[in-house]
């Protein structure tokens, strides 16, 4: 470490043309500038109303409450206030339920809550609170059975079920340990295979059985997460496979919850072997409950199999195989229809589209074109319609469409430019549409099944951005090599003068799954760009090859070498910038977090004299240090691609650093471990290169603490002020 930056006051208000300029503290303060929408919105089981969490104010006191709003009437009432929830138990065993993460019972007469690692049931409308568990261990991944009679959960890595009527608890597995997980996901499966927060078990439609994942981590190396705060360091071991390491061994099991006549609870284990079964990437039940289905993937992630396993006979049928010589991106678009057909999405045509598989297992493509289906919203078998979100209008937008199962009747249902996300009501087919645009905060509205707006959903607090001086943002098409064009955006200072020449800060991510150029509300990163613009910087972002929504060929360009084509495209953006008369081409900086931090380090070491300054946050600097599933997807195994690992890792190019570089990382980051930053800092020291380093004690990958975010952003703004301005 060469020096730690002093924290200077960049939070003082300034005024432009009668409006305040945004500051770091203001964009992170409460209430948020974008306003407040209902949170944790859930449709009630009958689909006639929906619930959400929002503050309830009494004088100067505001606390979280659970609200219900009628879909047709718009009437809104407080159903349950958190201050009404009692503290149960005594002494150290006293716990209070919390509303965050609430779950409705299947008939809507109760709410499942958690708090202090325990589970609670609140019976409605009387608001009677029942404590379901009383143990020293935490219970998690709780779920109602479809008939509402049971609640399943995981405790100490074992799966349990609790019968609500009797209060009887049934232990369904016995082998849970630090190395053996039942019914829950480990870190690498939860981060890289399933959606974050996904459950590792699923109830059968008849509520008699549970299918659950098993994970054996005994062969997976452990990484020590060390907390140095306090008088004595503490260590928490994390199973964390790096490229080439042994991965968790996954299995699938089905266990009876409702006992047979003899009182037994039979268990059926499905064990997978062979190179095509390295990962269990999805599983569930068929609609009739007679079979479980699962998706298996090879370690190279180039082959995916969908299998149906009949529980009665044990017969396993391979329903389809998807293959890609580069890799397969997973999705949650699979839908089994009652008549035995299934809906699937694939990139085999060059873009992700929908396919209907008949009973004969032949695929019929029902959407097509140079655009992508991003997710299926619903399938209505009775009417024969599939509703989905896609990029047909633009890679920068997410709009709602529908098409018949036979491929006819394709129609766009939403027409307001920007990005939409939907929650569909059961039974009624109503849709809650959360819509936003760039620098236009999200709003929520109620739509019918045809996409027609029925009414706006009232905000909890309105946006307050119009009281601030904001820079104009424009979307651009930047020419690049081979005749392609790249999507970009440029934020100008509020006081922009075309006769002046401005320094530029490039905000980048640049990796798989991430778009920085999107016609959608970008949250604090967009607001931070406005802070920089208010201080006289142009802020530029560009989505190059490797980013999503532009088709298979565009996304697969990073295969076996990360950083190279991404940097080539960023440099095409730099060339475009330098041709603009209002750009000071000698004063260009770059910053990013996570993959964007990697891109910042890669750019500063592989594009000499292009970038005067960079800020790299929570960066991968050596791909051999990141997790196996993510890294091998793109670079493959280290033994198969040693040159790709070497050339993709900035730690190996430290001697080529050009410009001022600030490295920053949280010491509690369990995603990109902070030894990435230490390894790069050490390589820079050995190469005799100057750099700056700021560590945030106890910060995770996302910097959840407000004071740490303020510190990070203030340091970043000050760094660019110091190094990019005359």
N, C-alpha and C positions, 0 to 999 in steps of 0.2 A: 504494500500500500504506500502510495506517495504522499497523499494528503487527504484529509476529510474536508468536504466543502462546508463552509459556515452557512448556517440557516439564516437567510436574510429576509426581510419583510417585503414580500411581494403581494401582500394582501390588501394594501391600502386602496381605497376606491379612487378611481379617476373618472372624469366626466367627459363625454364627447357629444357635442350637439344636443346638450340637455339630457342625455341618457348616460347612465353609468356603464362603464366597461366591466366585463366579468372579471372576477378574481378567483384564485384557487380556492380560498376559503368559502366564497359564496357558492361555487358550483358543488361543494361538498357539504353545505350546511342544510339544516332542516328548517322549514319544510322544503322539499326539493323544488327546483325551479320548474321542472316539467309538470308539476302538479302531482296529484295522487289519484290513481284509479283504484277500484276495488281489487283486493289481493286474494289469492287462493280461491278463485271463482270456481264453483262446482255446481253443476245441475243437480237438483234433487231427483230421486229415482223416477218420478212420474213425468218429469220434464215440463212441469207447469210453472216452476219457479226455480230460482238459482240462489245460491248463498255465496257469501264472501266475507273476508275480514276487513275491518276498517276501524279507525279510532272512533270512540264515543266520548264526547266532551261533557264534563260537568264542571262549570265554572272554569278555573284554570287547569283542571285535571283532565288529562286525556288518557284513555286506556283502550286496549284492543277489545273489540266485540265481534260477535258473529251475527251477521245480518242476513235476512231473506227478502228477496224482491220478487214479486209476481211478474211473470213474463208478459202477460197480457195487460195487467193493470198498471204496472210500474210502482205499485205500492211497496214501500220499503219499511221494514220493521226490525228492531233489535231483538234477536232471538235469545242471545246469551251473552252476558257481559263477563269479561274475565275477572272482574272484582267480585262477581257472585260465586266464583268457584272456590270452595273451601280448601284449607290446608288439612290434609288427612294424615293421621299417624302422630307419633310423639317423638321428641328428641331428634336424634340424627335420622330417624326413619320418617320424619315429617316431610311430605311432598305436596306440591300444589300443581294441579293440572294446568296445561297451557293450551290455548286455542290453535297455535301454529301447527300445521300438519293435520288438521282435523279430517275425519272420514265419516261419511254418512253410512248408516246401516242400510241394507237393501230395500227396506220398506219405508225409510225416512223417519222412523220414530225414535232414533237415538243417534248420538254422535260419539265416535271413538276418539279419545284424546290421550296425550302422553305428557309426562312431566317428571323430572327427576329420575328418568330411566324406568318409570312405572307406567302402567296402562290404566285408563279410566273409561267408564261408560257413563254418559249423561243421557238419562231417559227424558224424552220430551213428550208433552209440553211442560211437565211438572218440574223439570230441571233437577231431578234427583241424581246425585253423583255417586257412582259405585266404583270403588277401587278394585281393579281386577287382579292386580299382582302386588305382592309384598315380598320382595327379595332384595338381597344386596346387589345382585347382578342386574344389568340393564336389559330391558326388553325392547326389541326393535323389529322393523319390517312387519308391523301388525297389519292384518287384513281380515275383513269379514268373510265368512263363507257366503255363497250366493243366496242361501236360504235365511241368513241372518242368525242362525243358531250358534255359530261358533266364531271365535276369533283365533287366528293363527299368529304366531310370532316366533322370533328367534331369541334365545337366551344362551349365553356362553357357547355360541356356535352350534347349538342344537335346536331342532325344530319342535315346537310345542303347539297344542291346540287347547283352547279353553271353552267348555260348554257354558254358555251364558246362563241358561236356566238353572243349572245346578251349581255353577261355580267350580265344577270339577276340571282339573288341569290334567292333560294327557301329554306325556313325553313321547314324541314320535321317533326320535333318534337318540342314540346313546354314546356316540363316538366323537362328539364335538370336542375340539381342543385348539390350541394355538396354531396347529398345523392342519387341522381338519375342519372344514366349514360345511354346514348343512343349511340349505334354504336361504343363503345369503351370498353375496358376491364379495370377493376379495378386492384389493385395491386395483390391480391391473385389469381384471374383468370389468369392474365398475367404471373405470376411467376410459378404457379403450375398446370394449366390446359392446356393453349394454349402455343404455342411457344412464346418466348420473342419477342416483337415488332409486334405480330399478330394484324390484324385489327379486329374490332368488327362488321363489316358490309360487305355485298357482293352484287354486282350488279347481276341482272338477265341476262341471255344470250341475251335477246332482248333489254337490256338497258332501259327498261321502269319502273323497280321497283328495290327496294333495300330491302334485308332481313338484319335485324340487331338485335343484342343482347340488351336487357335492363337489367340493374342491379339496384336493390333497396338495398342500403346499410344503410338504416335508422336504422336497428336493430344491425348493426355491431359495436362493440366497437372501439373507436379511441385510437390511441397511439400517444402521443406528441413527435415529432422529434424536439429537442431543439438545437439551435445553440448558443453556449456561446461565440462566437467570436464577437468582437465589444463591444461598451460601453453598449448596451442593448441587452439582450437575445431575440431571435426571436423563435417563435413556429409555426410549421407546423403540423397539425393533419393528421394522416394517418389511414384510415379504416384498421384494422388489426385483424381478428378473430383468437383467440387462440383455442386450442382443447376444444370442448364442447360449444364454443360460437355460437351465431347466425351467419350464413353465409349470404353473399349476396343472394338475391332472384332473380333468373334469369328468363327472359322470352324471347320470340322470336317474332318479329313483321315483317310484310311486308308492305311497303308503296309504293304507286305509285309516281314516279317522273314525268313522262310524264302524264299530266292530261287527264281525260276522256273528252268526248265531252261536258259535262256540266261544265267543268272547275274544277271538284273536284279531289282530290287525296286520294282515299280510303286507309284506313289502316286496316290491319287484324292482331290482336294480338293472339298469341298462348300462353296460360297460362298453366303451368305445376303444378301438385299437386300430393301428395302421396309420400310414402317413396322411390319409385323407380325413382323419378324425382328431386332429391336434386340438381343435377348439370347439366347444359347444357354444354357439353364438346366439341361438334363440331356442325357445321351447314353449309349449302350451298344449291345450286340449282341443280336439276337434269339437264341433258344435254338439254332436250327439253324446259326447263323453265316453265313447267306446274306445278311443285311442288317444295317445299323445303324439304330438309331432315335434320334431326338432331339426335344427339346422347345424350341420357340421362343416368345419372348414379345415383345410390343411395348414401347416405352419407357414408356408409361403403366402397364404391368403389369396391363392389364385384359383381355387376350386371350392365350390360350396354345394353341399347336398342337402336337399329337403327330404326327410324320411318320416313316414307315418308308421307307428308301432301299435298294432292291435293288442290290447291288454289281455283279452280273453285267450287268444291263441298264441300270442307272442310273435305273430308274424310281422316282419318289418318290410315295408314297401318303400323303395326309393321313388319319390314322386317326380323329382326333377334334379338336374345338375346344371349349375351355372359356372362358367369358366372364363377367365381373363388372363392373358399372359403377363400382365403387370400386377394387378391386384383387384379384389372385389370390395367395393364399398357396401357396407351393410345397410339395411333399411328395415323399417317396421311396417311395410306395405302389404304383407301377406294377409289375405283374408280367405278363410274356408267358407264356402257356401253350403247351404243345407243340402243341396242336391249332389254334393260330391265334387263340384268344380272348385277351382281356387283362383284367386287373383294374385298376381306376382308383379314385381317391378324389376327391371334389368337394364343395364347399359349396353347390351349386346348389339344394339343398332348404332351405337356411337353416342346416344343420348339416353338418359334414364326414362323409360316409358313403361306403360302398363300392358300386361299380357294376361289373357284368360286361358287357363288350362282346363280342357274338358275332361270328362271321365276317361277318355282314351289317352290322356296325358299329352295331347298335342296342344301346342301353344298358338294362340291367336292374338296378334298385336292389336290393341284397341286404341292406343294413342301413337302419334308419330309426328315427326318434324324436328327442326334444329333447335329444340328447347328441351327442358327437363321437367319431369314430374318430381316435386320435392317431397310430397307426402300425400297419402290417402286420408281423407277426412271421414268418409262413410261409404258404405255399400248398402243400397236399398234393394234387396232381392225381389221384393214384390213389384216394384216399379221398374226394376232393371237398370237403375242409374248408379254410377260411381261418381262421387264428388271428391275433388282433389285440388291441391295447390300446385301451381306450376309457374314456370318462367316464360311462358309463351309470349307475353307482352314485352318482356325485357329481362335480361339476366339481373337487372337491378331491382326488379319488382317480384312480389309474390301475390298472385291473384287466384281467385277461386273459379274452378271450372267444373263441368260435369260431362259425362259421356255415357252412352248406353253400354251394357256389357257386350253387345255385338259390335261395338266400335262406331255406331251411328250417333247422330244427334249431338256432336261436340259443340259446346257453347260456353262462353265466358259469362260468369255470374256476377262478378264484381268489376266495377269500371273506374273507380276512383284511383288515380295513380298512387303508387307507393307499395307498401307491404301489409299483408293481412295475415292474421292467425286466428284459428277458429276453435270453439268448443261447441260440439253438437249435443243437443238435448236428446235424451232417450225418448222414444215413443212419438214425440211431437215433431221432430225434425227441425226444430228451430236452431238457429246458430247465433252464438255470441262472437262477434267479429271485433278483434282488436286491431286497429288500423293506425299506421303512422307513416310519416315521410321524413326525409332528412331535415333536421332542425324543426320538425313539427311533432311535438310529443304525442304519445299514443292516446287514442280515444276509443271508446267502446260503444257498439251499437248492436241492436237485435235485428237479425235478418230472418226472413222465412226461408223455406227450402228452395225457393227460386232465386234467392240472393237479393230479394227486395228488402230495403231498409224499413223496418216497422217503427223504430224509435231509437233515440240516443239513450245511452245509459249514463246517468248523472255521475260526474266525478265526485270524489270526496273533497279534493281541493283543486282549484283551477291552476293552469300554468301561469307563470309570471315572467316569461321570457321577454314579453313585449316592452318591459320597462328598461331593458338593457340594449346597448348599442352592439349589434351583431354584424359580423362581416358577411358579405354575399357569398353564397356557395354556388358553384356551377359544376355540372357533370360534363366530362370531356371524353373524346375518343382520340387516343394517342397512337400514331403510327409506330409499328415495330418491325422487326426483321421478318422476312418472308411474306410481306404484304398483309400481315395480320394487324388488327387494331386492338388496343387495350383500353379498358374502362378506367377512368381516372376522375378525380374531383379536386377542385381547387377552392380554398377558402381565402378570401381577400380581407385585408384589414377594414374595419368600419370606415376609416378615413382614407380609403384607397385613392391614390393620386396616380393616374396613368403616366405622368411625367417623371415619377420617381422610380428608383430601382430598389427592390425589396429583397432582404434575405429570405430563404425558404427553409422550412422544417418539413421533412417528409415523414409522415406517420405510416408505418408498414406493419403488416402481418405476413402476408405472402405465402402462407402454407395451406395444406389441405384442410378443407372444411371451413375456411375463414374468408369472408369478404369484408374489406374496408370500404369498398365503393358500392353502396347499397342505398336505395331510396327508402330508408327506414330510419327511425329514431335510433341514434347510436349511443345514447346515454352519456356517461361521464367523458368518454373519449371525444365525442363531438363537442362537448362543452369545453374540454381542455383545448381543443383546436381553436375554439373561439377566444379563450384566454390568450393563447399565443397570437392570434390574429389581432386582438386588441392591443398587443404590445408591439405591433408593427411587423409581424412575420406573415408571409404567405404560408399556408399549410396545404400540402399536396399529398394525395394518396393515389396509389395505382394497384390494380389487381392484375398480376401477371400470370403466366402459365403456372399451373399447380393449384390455383384457386378454383372453387367450384362454380357451377351454373353455366359453364361454357362448353360442356360436352366432354366425352371420354378422352379424346386426343389432347385437348387443352389441359385437362387435369393430370394426365399420366406423363406429362413431359418431364417430371422430376424423377422418374424411375431410375434407381441405382446411383443417383447423384443429386444431393439436395444443396440448394444455394446457387448453383451455376446459372440455370435458365432464369431463376427468379431474379438474380442480380442483373442479368442481361436485360430483362424487361424493365427493371427499375432504372437502369442506365438509359434506356430508351426514353423513359419519362424525364430524366435529367436533361437529355439532349433537347427534348421539346421545351422544357423550362428555359433553357439557356437561349432559345430563339425568341423568347418573349421580351419585348423592350422594357418591361417593368420588373424583370428578374435580375438580381445580382448573382450571376453564375459562379462567382468566386466565394459566395457565402451560403452554402447549402449544408444543412444538417439532416440527420436521420435518427429516428427513435422507434422502438417497438418493444413489446413485452412477449415473453414466452417464445413462440416461433418468430415473432417480430424482433425479439431480442437477439435470437440467433442470426436473423437476417441483418440486423444492425452490425453485429460483430463481423459477420462474413463480408458485408459491404466495406467496412472500415479496413479490412485486411486484404481484400481482393480487388479494390478499385482505388488504387493510389491517387491521392490528391484530388479526388472528386468531392469527398465529404469533409468539411472542415471540422465538424463535431458530431458526436453520436452519443445517445443515451440508451443503454441496453438493460432491460429489466427482466429478471428471472429467466435468464437465457440458457438454452442448450449451447454449449461450446464444444462438446465432444460427444458425437452420437453414440459412441460405445458406452456412455454413462447414462443414457436415457433408457426407457423401458423397452422390453423386447417386442411386444405386440405392435406398438406404434412404429418403432424404428424399422423393424424387419418388413413391415408392409411396403415400405418405400425403398429401403436400401438392401433388403434381403439379409441373409446371414453374413456375419463378418468374414467367415471363412470363404464364402462364395464371392465376396465383393470387398476385399481389403482396400483397394484403391478408392472405391466410393466412400468408405468410412473415413479414410485419411483425408481425401480432398474436400469432403463435406464438413469437416470440423475446424472451426476457426483456431482452436488451440494449436493446430499444426501449422498455422500461418501467422503466428504472433509476431514474427520478425518483420512482417510486411505492414504492420499497423501504420496508418497515416492519419493524422488529425487527432483532436482531443476526444477522449473516450471516457465516459462515466459508466461504470459497472455498478449495478445495484441488485440486491437479492434479499429475500426474507430467509431467516435462519430456520424457520419451521416449515419451509416449502417441502411438502411430501410428494409433489408432482415432478418438478424439475429441481433436484436437490442442489443446494447451494455450493456443493463442491465443484459443480460446473464453472461457476464464477471464480472460485478459488483456483481451480486448475488453469483457467485462462489468465488470471492475474499473475500466477506463478510463471507461466510461459512468457508473459510480457516482461516480467522482471528479469528473467533469464536473458531475454533478447535486448535488454537495456531500453525498453520503451516506457514512456511516461503514460500514466493513466490515473484516473480517479476512482475511488471505491467508496460506496456507502452501503452499509449493512443495516438491516432492520430486524432487531431482535424479536423473535417470536412471530414474525410475519409469515403468513402462508403464501401460496402462489397468487392469490387474488387480493392480498393486502386488505383484509376486511376492516381493520381498525381505522377509524377516520383520521386519527392523528398521524398514522403512518402514511396514509394516502396524501394528506396535506404535505407532509415532509417530502415525500417522493416527488410530487408535482412541483412544489416550490423549487426543489433542487434542480429539476429538469428545466423549468422556465429560466431560472437564473443561469444555468449552464449555457443555454443557447444565447441568452443575453450577453454573456461574457465572451463567447467564442464566435458568434456570428455577426455581431454588430461592430461597426467601426469604433 
